[in-house]
Amino acid sequence: MPYAHADENGLPVDGSLASLREFEERLAARLGRLHADGVLAAHLSAEGTRVIHVYADPTGEAAIHAKELIVSWEEGQPLVDVVSDPGWTSVAPFLS
């Protein structure tokens, strides 16, 4: 997800930071209503873009819900990319 307001290090600030947090809260709430169909596992912000990692049952509807929510994003053209990662390798560095 691209964001419009970044500091000198490319991290979100001001309205963009608030918008990203609000989006993640809406996404997590929607995933929660899916009865454990998916979980917002991690996010990474750099160079004006935030990557949100959602892990979900591949037979569920989490990707559909993410795509429905993403159309409301107003700070650039977001992308929902669905890939298989059963070993959680994309977020392994963030897990303790």
Stockholm file with secondary structure:
# STOCKHOLM 1.0

chainA/1-96         MPYAHADENGLPVDGSLASLREFEERLAARLGRLHADGVLAAHLSAEGTRVIHVYADPTGEAAIHAKELIVSWEEGQPLVDVVSDPGWTSVAPFLS
#=GR chainA/1-96 SS CBCSCBCTTSCBCHHHHHHHHHHHHHHHHHHHHTSSSEEEEEEEEETTEEEEEEEECTTSSHHHHHHHHHTTCCSSCCCCCCCCCTTCTTTGGGCC
#=GC SS_cons        CBCSCBCTTSCBCHHHHHHHHHHHHHHHHHHHHTSSSEEEEEEEEETTEEEEEEEECTTSSHHHHHHHHHTTCCSSCCCCCCCCCTTCTTTGGGCC
//
